[in-house]
Amino acid sequence: MSIFNKFKKIAGPEGKPKTTSKSVVKEKKAEAVEPAEVKPEKRTGATSTGTKAKISDTAWRILKNPRVSEKSALLTEANQYVFNVFPKANKIEIKRAVEKLYNVTVERVRVINIPPKKRRLGRTEGFRKGLKTGYRKAIVALKKGQTIDIMPH
């Protein structure tokens, strides 16, 4: 039964619990080594993390890619650009991401959710993973005179 007594605290003559020999050795070692004084770090300049800094880190997550199609080419003439975006992104996040990445002023953002196409096999109906999956796209209108070069020449 000595295995189980190893972890128990044994009461001494004064009623205080005794500690086992291993813990006494650890306490003596801890007392022998005096910790050196740690100086607090001084900040030379205050750095503020504003929304611009957070957006620059997450802008690539919000905008997946520009959507190149016949309709988006026609909208480009009207100073509107189409992007595939992250499904949970809202209009404000999309606006900030486009402004930060392309250095333009966004006037309006419209968002369209395209549902996935359903497939059937007998009675069962559902969605296939890679075939006609749903997505979310954003149509971004820019200020007059500003353009985005989506297709580099």
Secondary structure, 3 states (H helix, E strand, C coil): CHHHHCCCCEECCCCCEECCHHHHHHHHHHHHCCCCCCCCCCCCCCCCCCHHHHHHHHHHHHEEEECCCHHHHHHHHCCEEEEEECCCCCHHHHHHHHHHHHCCCEEEEEEEEECCCCEEECCEEECCCCCCCCEEEEEEEECCCCCCCCCCC
